Amino acid sequence: MIIGIPKETKTHEYRVSLTPVGVDELVRRGHKILIEKNAGAGSGVGDDEFAAVGGEIVDSAKEVFSKAELIIKVKEPLAPERDMMQDGQIMFTYFHFAADKELTQGVIKTGAVAIAYETIEDKQGRLPLLTPMSEVAGKMSIQEGAKYLERPMMGRGILLGGVPGVEPAEVLVIGGGIVGMNAAKVAAGLGANVIIMDVDLDRMRYLSDVMPANVETVFSARLALKQHLMRADLVVGAVLIPGARCPVLISKDMLPTMKHGAVIVDVGVDQGGCCETIRPTTHEDPTYIIDNVVHYGVANMPGAVGRTSTYALTNATLPYAIKLADQGYKQACKEDPGLEAGINIERGRVTNEPVAKTFGFDYSPSTAAA
């Protein structure tokens, strides 16, 4: 199979979808890998490293898209990339369709097969390709939140862990999944007082067992959320419903009750976010202020630590890329129903039910494994 690796075009996206290790594995299986020039530069991977393991360096994304049967990316295709997609071409990447109607309609029109990292499931029903970037984003949410609590960044002027004689910051984490757990762990390690909220009692029991003493678990009900928002210096939105838009938990009318200079980092912004007033921002211009609350809405947080994220992502995606390349997507999905769950759009049909419901589109189950 001919596999294409284009350079990412999203603003300040430094990841690349495959490392030289991944290229080597695929080349050894007889596949041809086309890599756009400088695709790995942001992750510290040079063209010579790809070429040394059999990758073919090409000058443009147009050449990659025109020749490849399978495109492996990191982020969703932007409009110029969608214009280059072909009928029947397989694209394997993060899509997050439920947060972007224009993207969804654009990919439908291409006739391509869109396999989304974020909805692929393993045998236990977990999301193995979302996990590594959720780990990165969870840790980064505290790193970024701590920075924007500083007064020059229009925050409250608070050191997250405090100092002897001065109390630490109050951190509220909404959601106890991979993002929330990693956020709470880092915040607690820095010395903050942490509340982590979720609706899954079994998950909260687990978190209560593994977290340090300065992390408390609280059941996520509206009244409890409002009370803890009033006390919080830093809020991390870590809510996920696979394939669907995040539920809005922090409404606009809650913001005036929060502390002036408090910070909200909504990690789920690429799925619409759990804060009503959040919108996607970039690493170049990451924050804005509403009702004296700093909003951080960068939709590709892990892209800022491109090298770490690239290697973590390839570790997770490579086994699936090998299946797709070796067997084709239909046979691969027959053998792995969890991979079929990743097919969100198949040749003009929306095959992910939450995406179809979000926009009122017709839903048609995938026929890949039929």
N, C-alpha and C positions, 0 to 999 in steps of 0.2 A: 504494500500500500504506500502511496505517496502522502506524507504527513507534513503539514506546514506549521511553522512557528513564526508568526509575525511579531514585530515589535509592538509593545503596548502603546496606545495613543491617548489614554485617559490622562488628564492633567496630573503631573507628579506621580505617575505610576512607574515604579522602578523594577517591578518584578518581571521575570520571564517565565514562560510556562513549562520549560523543561531544562534540566541541568545537563552537562556533558555526560553524566552517568546515565541519565534517561536516554539520551541520544545513542549512546553506546549500546544499551540493551536493545533498542529497537532496530538499529542498524545490523546487529548480530543476528537478528531474526529475519533479515532480508528486506527490511523496509527502507525506503528512501526518505530522508529528512531534509526539507528545505527550510533554511533559517534566514530570516531577513537580517541584513547587515546591521550590526550593533544592537541586536535584540537583547543581548545579555549584559550590555554595558552598565545599566543601572544596578545590576546585582553583582558587579565585579567579575563577570564571565566574558572573556574576550572571544572574538570570532575564531581565533586560532585554536582555542580550546575545543570549540565545537567541531572545527575542521579536523582536528587531530583524531577524533573518534568517528569520523566518517560523515559528519554533517556537511551539507552543501550550502554555502553562503550565497544568497542572492541579493540583488540590489534593492528590491522594492517589495512592498506588501502586495502590490498588484500581481507580481510574478508568483508569490506564495499562494494567493487566493485563486489564481487562474489555473494552477497545476495540481493543487493538493486535493485529495479525496477526504482527508480528515484534517481539520484545523484545530490545534490545541492552543488555547489562550488562557489568560488569567481573568480579565474583566470582560464585561459584555461588549459586543461590537457596537461601536459608535456609528453614526449615520454614514460616513464615508466608507467604513468597513462593510456595512450592510449592503451598500451598493455593489460591492465586489463579491458578495456571497452568491453561490450558484445552487440551482435546483438539485436536490439530492445530496449536496455536500453535508458532511457531518461537522458540527462545531461543538467542541467539548470545552466548557468554560464555566465561570460563575455568570449567571444571567440575572437572577432576582427579578423576574418578569413582573411579579405582582405590584411592584412599586413604580412601574414605568409602562404606561399604555402605548406610548409611541414606539418604544423598543419592541414590545410584543407584536404590534401590528406590522412593524418593519420586518421582523424575522418571519412572520407568517407569509408575507409577500415574497420572500426569497425562495420559498420551497425547500429550504434546508432542514436538516434534522438537528434540533437544538437539544443537546444533552447537558443538563445543568449539574454542576458539581454539588450544589447545595441541596438537591433532593435525592441523590443516590443514597441507598440504605444498605447496611450490612445485614448479616443474618439475625442480629439482635434488634434490628429496627433503628439502629443509631445512624448518624450522618457522618461517615468517615472522612469525607472530603471537605466538610465544613469545619470539622474539629480542629485541624492545625491552625487555620486562620482565626478561628474563634479564640484559641489559646493566645495567639499573638495580640489580637484586638483587645482581649480582656486585660492583659498585662499593660498594653499601651494606654488603655482608657484611664488608668491611674496615673501613669507617667504624664500624659497630656493634661489630665484634670488638675494635677498638682501644679503644673506650670501655669495654667490659666487661673488658678486661685491667687497667683501673685498680683500685687496691686498694679504694676505697670501693664499687665494684661487685662486690667479692669476687673479683676477678681477681688475677693475680700481681704487679701493681704495676709493669708494664713499659711503657715507651714504645716503640711499634712500631719506630721508626727508630733508637732509641738516641741517643747523643750522642758527641762525640769522647772516646775513652778508655773508653766503655762499649758493649758489643756490642748490636746490635739484636735484635729478636725473631725467632724462628724461626716461619715461617708455612708450614703444609701445606695445599695445595689438592688435594682429591680430585675429579678430573674436569677434563678439558681442553677442554670445550665453551665456549659463550658465557659462561656464569656464571663458570667457572673462569678463563678467559682474562682477563676483566675484573677479577676478584678479584686475580689474580696481578699484573696491570699496576699496579693501585692500590697494593697492598702493596709492590711493588718500588719504585714511585715515592716512597713514604714512607721507603724505606731499609731495609726488612726483608730478611732472608734467606728466599727463597721456594723451596719444593719443590712442583712440580705433577705429579700422578700421573695416568696414564691407561693404557688397554690398547691404544690405537690408535697404532701406531708412526708412521704417516704424520702423524697429528695432532701427535705429540710432535716430529717433525722440523720441522714448521711452527712450532710454539711455540718450539722452540730457536732457530730463525732470527730470529723477530720479537721475542723477549723480551730485556730487558736482561741484563747479565752476572750480576746477583744473583738470577736465576731459573734453577733447574735442573730438568730433566725426569727423572722416574724411572718405570719400568714398574710398574704397579699390581698387584703380587702380594701375597698375604697376609703373608708374612714381611717384605717390604720395608715394607708399611704399618705393621705392628706396630713396627718399628724407628723409623720416622719419627714415629709417634704419641708415642713416649717422649720425643723431642727437641722436639716442637712446643709453642709457647706459644699459638698460634691455629690452629685447624683449620677449614677451610671445606669443607662437604659440597656438592659441585657435580655430583652424579650424576643422570643422566636417562636413562630408557628411555621413549620416547614412548608415552603412554597407559597405561603399566603402573606398578606399584608399584616404587619404587627398591629395588635389592638392598641388603641389610644388609651393610655392609663393616666397620663399627666395632661389634664385639660388646660386650656389657656387661662381659665379663671382661677387656677391654682397658683399661677406664677406670682401674683401680688402678695401671696401669703409667705413666699420664700424670703430668705435673707438677701439683702442687697449684696450683689457681688458673688452670689452662689453660682456654681457651674453645673451645667447639665452636659454630659457626654453621652449621646445616644448612639450606641454601637449598631443598633438595628436600623439606622437611617436608610440603608440600601434596600430595606424591606418596608419603608414608609415611616419607621420609628414609632416608639411608644409615647412620644411627647407630641402633642398637637401642634406646637409651634416650631418643631424641628424641620429643617430643610437641608438638602445635601450641600456641603461646602467642599473646599479643596484644601490641600496642604498649604497652598499659597495664600489663601484667605480663609482660615479655618473657623472663625468665630463671628458671631453677631450678638447683639443684646436686645432682649425684649423684657420690659418690666424689670429692668435692673438685674436680670439673670443672664449670665453668659451662656450661650448655646454653642456647642462644638458638634458639628455635623459632618465631619469628613467621612465620605462614603467608602474610601479605600485606605483605611488606616494602616493595614499591614504593608501597603506599598511604600511607606516611608522607611521601612527596615527591609529593603528589597532582598538583601543577601540571605538573611535569616528566613524570610518568608518564602523565597524561591525554593530553597532546599527543603524546608518543611512541607511545602505544597507538593513538590515532585515526589517526595517519599510516599505521599498518600495517593496521588493521582496515577503514578506510573503503572501499578498493576492493572488498573482499568484501561489505561491507554494501550497497554499490551494486548488486552483482550479485544478491544475494538479493532486494533490493527491486524491482529492475527486471524480473527474470525469474522470481521465485519460486524456492524452493530446488531443486525438481526439475530445472527447465531449467538453472539455474545449475550444478548438479552434473554434468549431462550435458556441459556445455561445459568444465568444470574438474574433472577427477578429484581434484585436490588438495583442492578444497573438499569433495568427497564424503567424503574421509578424515576430515573434521571431524565427521561425523555419528556420534555415540557411541550415542545412543538415538533410535529412530524409532518413534513412536506405539506404545509399549509393548514394543518389541523392542530388545535390546542388539545394536548393530551394530558395536561396536568389540571385536575379538577379545581383546586383552589385558585389558580390563575384564571381559568374560565369564569368562575363565579365572581371574582374581583371585578372583571370588566364586562360581565354579561355576554361573553362569547359562548358559542356552542362548544360543548365538551365532547370529545371523541377519544375513547381509550386507545392507547397505542396498539398497533397490530404487529409490532416488531417481533414478538415472541409467538405469534400465531402459527 
